[in-house]
Amino acid sequence: GFGVIAMIVAVERGWIARDDAIEHLSRITLFLEKVRRYHGMFPHFTDGRTGETIRFARNDDGGDCVETALLFQGLFCARQYFSRKSVAEVRLREQIGRLWRAIEWKWYCRDEEMLYWHWSPGCGWAMNCPVSGWNEGLLPYVLAAGSDTHPIRASAYHRGFARDGQMCNGKSFYGTTLPLGPDYGGPLFLAQYSFCGLDPRRLRDRYAHYWQQNVAHTRINYAHCARNPHGHSGYGPDCWGLTSGHGPYGYVAHAPDNDRGVITPSAALSSLPYAPVESMRALRC
């Protein structure tokens, strides 16, 4: 999904030809139509040669509704952007539409008021992982609510994701009030992944205004790195950004309350909409 969005940006900026992007995206969607799916959901990993599922974890070898949502975030952007009446662009939009309509969002609720992350034919619901917030699970709930074939009810979002308001925070960290999520905000990707396609400037509900949420999260993360309370080497106003990524201790959800001394450059660079001055300072460092 992120790669699809990158291609749209490349076309818009003149880095690649529009026809080349459409050809590449058409190959992607043709392949996706042949990939093994699970009630319409795609797995976390797929073999690019065979279309078969690659096991991600012990009980995770089937559908993944969050990864599927991230994929369709990109595909929907492509469907909107490539809107001309040429045969190739019409066909691309139709392919994306077929893939979209096949996703059985409601089935992934297990007759409950929440989405579940994983299901597979062999392991069933063994992962038993509800998609509850605050996290990147916002995106599948928005997409599932908007499905024209298998929609979920609004109550699934409020009870399953928002947990009837329990995802709210409201406390102040480094002088900034955080509307949602864990103390100090968690890894910065929470302010980024769902919002490659969703515009937080126009997104609000009874729990938060999501632009304000993402700005607050970013400011707290920046302030922690700039103040560097643990004395880590290299931290400062031009070297900041804690998010999930690989480091000396393996893959870790780096955050102010889980600070292992690892700066992930994408955290600051992807925060450009929320902290433009600080992000550019990190870019030029």
C-alpha positions as CSV (number, residue, x, y, z in Angstrom):
1,G,0.0,0.0,0.0
2,F,2.8,2.5,0.9
3,G,4.5,1.6,-2.4
4,V,1.4,2.3,-4.4
5,I,1.1,5.7,-2.8
6,A,4.8,6.3,-3.6
7,M,4.1,5.6,-7.3
8,I,1.3,8.2,-7.3
9,V,3.6,10.8,-5.8
10,A,6.2,9.9,-8.4
11,V,3.7,10.4,-11.3
12,E,2.5,13.7,-9.8
13,R,6.1,15.0,-9.5
14,G,7.1,13.8,-13.0
15,W,9.6,11.3,-11.8
16,I,7.9,8.4,-13.7
17,A,5.5,8.4,-16.6
18,R,1.8,8.0,-15.9
19,D,1.5,5.1,-18.4
20,D,4.4,3.3,-16.8
21,A,2.8,3.6,-13.3
22,I,-0.5,2.3,-14.6
23,E,1.2,-0.7,-16.3
24,H,3.0,-1.5,-13.1
25,L,-0.1,-1.1,-10.9
26,S,-2.1,-3.3,-13.3
27,R,0.4,-6.0,-12.9
28,I,0.1,-5.7,-9.2
29,T,-3.7,-5.9,-9.2
30,L,-3.7,-8.8,-11.6
31,F,-1.4,-10.7,-9.3
32,L,-3.5,-9.8,-6.3
33,E,-6.5,-11.3,-7.9
34,K,-4.6,-14.6,-8.0
35,V,-3.2,-14.4,-4.5
36,R,-4.7,-16.8,-1.9
37,R,-7.1,-14.8,0.3
38,Y,-9.1,-15.6,3.4
39,H,-12.7,-14.3,3.2
40,G,-11.2,-11.6,1.0
41,M,-8.4,-10.7,3.3
42,F,-4.8,-10.8,2.3
43,P,-2.1,-12.4,4.5
44,H,0.8,-10.5,6.1
45,F,3.3,-12.0,3.6
46,T,2.7,-13.5,0.2
47,D,5.1,-15.4,-2.0
48,G,5.6,-13.2,-5.1
49,R,6.2,-16.1,-7.3
50,T,3.4,-18.4,-6.4
51,G,0.8,-16.2,-4.6
52,E,0.8,-18.6,-1.7
53,T,0.8,-17.4,1.9
54,I,4.1,-17.1,3.8
55,R,3.7,-17.8,7.5
56,F,4.3,-14.7,9.6
57,A,4.2,-16.3,13.0
58,R,3.2,-19.6,14.6
59,N,-0.5,-19.1,14.3
60,D,-0.5,-16.4,11.7
61,D,-0.7,-18.0,8.3
62,G,-4.0,-16.6,7.0
63,G,-5.9,-13.3,6.6
64,D,-4.7,-10.1,8.3
65,C,-7.3,-7.3,8.3
66,V,-4.8,-4.6,9.3
67,E,-2.3,-5.4,6.6
68,T,-5.1,-5.7,4.1
69,A,-6.4,-2.2,5.2
70,L,-2.9,-0.7,4.6
71,L,-2.8,-2.3,1.2
72,F,-6.2,-0.9,0.3
73,Q,-5.3,2.5,1.6
74,G,-2.8,2.7,-1.3
75,L,-5.1,1.0,-3.8
76,F,-7.9,3.5,-3.1
77,C,-5.6,6.4,-3.5
78,A,-4.7,4.9,-6.9
79,R,-8.3,4.4,-7.9
80,Q,-9.0,8.0,-7.1
81,Y,-5.9,9.4,-8.7
82,F,-6.0,7.4,-12.0
83,S,-9.5,8.7,-12.9
84,R,-9.2,9.1,-16.7
85,K,-11.5,7.3,-19.2
86,S,-8.7,5.4,-20.9
87,V,-9.1,1.7,-21.2
88,A,-6.1,1.1,-18.9
89,E,-7.3,3.4,-16.2
90,V,-10.8,2.1,-16.3
91,R,-9.6,-1.5,-16.1
92,L,-7.3,-0.6,-13.1
93,R,-10.2,0.9,-11.2
94,E,-12.4,-2.1,-11.9
95,Q,-9.7,-4.5,-10.7
96,I,-9.4,-2.6,-7.5
97,G,-13.1,-2.6,-7.1
98,R,-13.4,-6.4,-7.5
99,L,-10.7,-6.9,-4.8
100,W,-12.4,-4.5,-2.5
101,R,-15.9,-5.9,-2.7
102,A,-14.6,-9.4,-1.9
103,I,-13.4,-8.4,1.6
104,E,-15.7,-9.8,4.3
105,W,-15.1,-7.3,7.0
106,K,-18.2,-8.3,9.0
107,W,-17.0,-11.9,9.1
108,Y,-13.8,-10.8,10.8
109,C,-16.0,-9.5,13.7
110,R,-16.8,-13.1,14.8
111,D,-20.4,-12.0,15.6
112,E,-19.0,-9.5,18.1
113,E,-18.7,-5.8,18.2
114,M,-15.1,-5.6,17.2
115,L,-12.7,-6.6,14.4
116,Y,-10.2,-9.4,14.9
117,W,-6.8,-9.1,13.4
118,H,-6.1,-12.7,12.1
119,W,-7.8,-15.8,10.9
120,S,-6.5,-18.9,9.0
121,P,-8.1,-22.2,7.9
122,G,-5.6,-24.2,9.9
123,C,-5.3,-22.1,13.1
124,G,-8.7,-20.5,13.1
125,W,-8.9,-17.6,15.6
126,A,-5.9,-18.9,17.6
127,M,-4.2,-15.5,17.5
128,N,-7.3,-14.1,19.3
129,C,-6.2,-10.6,18.8
130,P,-8.9,-7.9,18.8
131,V,-8.2,-4.8,16.8
132,S,-8.5,-2.2,19.6
133,G,-7.1,1.3,20.0
134,W,-5.3,3.5,20.0
135,N,-3.2,2.2,17.2
136,E,-3.0,1.7,13.4
137,G,-6.3,-0.3,13.7
138,L,-8.2,2.9,13.0
139,L,-7.8,2.4,9.3
140,P,-9.5,-1.1,9.0
141,Y,-12.5,0.2,11.1
142,V,-12.9,3.2,8.7
143,L,-12.7,1.0,5.6
144,A,-14.9,-1.7,7.1
145,A,-17.6,0.8,8.0
146,G,-17.5,2.1,4.4
147,S,-17.7,-1.3,2.7
148,D,-20.6,-1.6,0.2
149,T,-20.7,-5.4,0.5
150,H,-19.7,-6.4,4.0
151,P,-19.9,-3.4,6.3
152,I,-19.6,-3.4,10.0
153,R,-21.8,-1.3,12.4
154,A,-20.6,1.9,14.0
155,S,-21.0,0.2,17.4
156,A,-18.1,-2.1,16.5
157,Y,-15.8,1.0,16.2
158,H,-17.0,2.5,19.5
159,R,-16.9,-0.7,21.5
160,G,-14.2,-2.6,19.7
161,F,-11.6,0.1,18.7
162,A,-12.4,3.0,21.0
163,R,-13.3,0.7,23.9
164,D,-16.1,3.1,24.8
165,G,-13.6,5.8,25.4
166,Q,-10.9,3.9,27.2
167,M,-8.4,4.7,24.4
168,C,-8.5,8.3,25.6
169,N,-5.6,9.7,27.5
170,G,-5.9,13.5,28.3
171,K,-2.7,13.7,30.3
172,S,0.2,16.1,29.7
173,F,3.7,15.1,28.7
174,Y,6.5,17.6,28.2
175,G,3.9,20.3,28.3
176,T,1.7,18.8,25.6
177,T,-1.7,17.3,26.2
178,L,-2.2,13.9,24.5
179,P,-5.8,13.2,23.6
180,L,-5.4,9.4,22.8
181,G,-3.3,6.4,23.3
182,P,-0.7,5.2,25.8
183,D,1.3,7.6,28.0
184,Y,3.9,9.5,25.9
185,G,2.1,8.4,22.7
186,G,3.8,5.2,21.8
187,P,5.9,4.7,18.6
188,L,5.4,7.5,16.1
189,F,4.1,5.2,13.3
190,L,0.7,5.4,15.1
191,A,0.5,9.0,13.9
192,Q,1.5,8.1,10.4
193,Y,0.3,4.7,9.0
194,S,-3.4,5.3,8.9
195,F,-3.0,8.9,7.6
196,C,-1.3,8.2,4.3
197,G,-4.9,8.0,3.0
198,L,-7.0,9.4,5.8
199,D,-6.8,13.2,6.1
200,P,-6.5,14.0,9.8
201,R,-7.2,17.6,9.3
202,R,-10.9,16.8,8.6
203,L,-11.2,13.8,10.9
204,R,-12.8,14.0,14.3
205,D,-15.2,12.0,16.4
206,R,-16.3,12.0,20.1
207,Y,-12.8,11.0,21.2
208,A,-10.5,13.4,19.4
209,H,-9.6,15.6,16.5
210,Y,-7.1,13.5,14.8
211,W,-4.9,16.3,13.5
212,Q,-4.5,17.6,17.1
213,Q,-3.8,14.0,18.2
214,N,-1.0,13.5,15.7
215,V,0.6,16.9,16.3
216,A,0.6,16.3,20.1
217,H,2.0,12.8,19.7
218,T,4.8,14.2,17.4
219,R,5.6,17.1,19.8
220,I,5.9,14.7,22.8
221,N,8.2,12.4,20.9
222,Y,10.4,15.3,19.7
223,A,10.5,16.9,23.2
224,H,11.6,13.6,24.7
225,C,14.5,13.2,22.2
226,A,15.5,16.8,22.5
227,R,15.7,16.7,26.3
228,N,17.2,13.2,26.2
229,P,16.5,12.3,29.8
230,H,18.4,9.0,29.6
231,G,21.6,10.6,28.1
232,H,21.7,8.6,24.9
233,S,24.4,9.4,22.5
234,G,23.4,11.5,19.5
235,Y,20.0,12.6,20.6
236,G,19.1,16.3,20.2
237,P,16.9,18.8,18.3
238,D,18.3,17.6,14.9
239,C,18.4,13.9,15.7
240,W,15.1,12.6,17.0
241,G,12.3,10.1,16.3
242,L,11.3,7.0,18.2
243,T,9.2,4.4,16.4
244,S,9.1,0.7,15.7
245,G,12.1,-0.6,13.9
246,H,15.2,-2.8,14.0
247,G,18.2,-2.1,16.3
248,P,20.8,-3.8,18.5
249,Y,18.0,-5.5,20.4
250,G,16.0,-6.7,17.4
251,Y,12.7,-5.3,16.3
252,V,11.4,-3.0,19.0
253,A,8.5,-0.6,19.4
254,H,10.7,2.3,20.3
255,A,8.9,5.1,22.2
256,P,9.6,7.6,25.0
257,D,8.6,5.0,27.6
258,N,10.5,2.3,25.8
259,D,13.7,4.2,24.9
260,R,16.5,1.9,24.0
261,G,18.7,4.6,22.5
262,V,17.7,3.9,18.9
263,I,16.7,6.7,16.5
264,T,14.7,5.6,13.5
265,P,15.2,8.2,10.7
266,S,11.8,7.5,9.1
267,A,10.1,8.6,12.4
268,A,11.2,12.3,12.0
269,L,11.0,12.4,8.2
270,S,7.4,11.0,8.2
271,S,6.4,13.6,10.7
272,L,6.9,16.5,8.2
273,P,3.2,17.4,8.1
274,Y,3.0,17.7,11.9
275,A,6.4,19.2,12.7
276,P,7.8,20.7,9.5
277,V,10.6,22.7,11.1
278,E,11.9,19.9,13.3
279,S,11.5,17.3,10.5
280,M,13.6,19.4,8.1
281,R,16.2,19.9,10.7
282,A,16.5,16.2,11.1
283,L,16.6,15.7,7.3
284,R,19.5,18.2,6.9
285,C,21.4,16.8,9.9
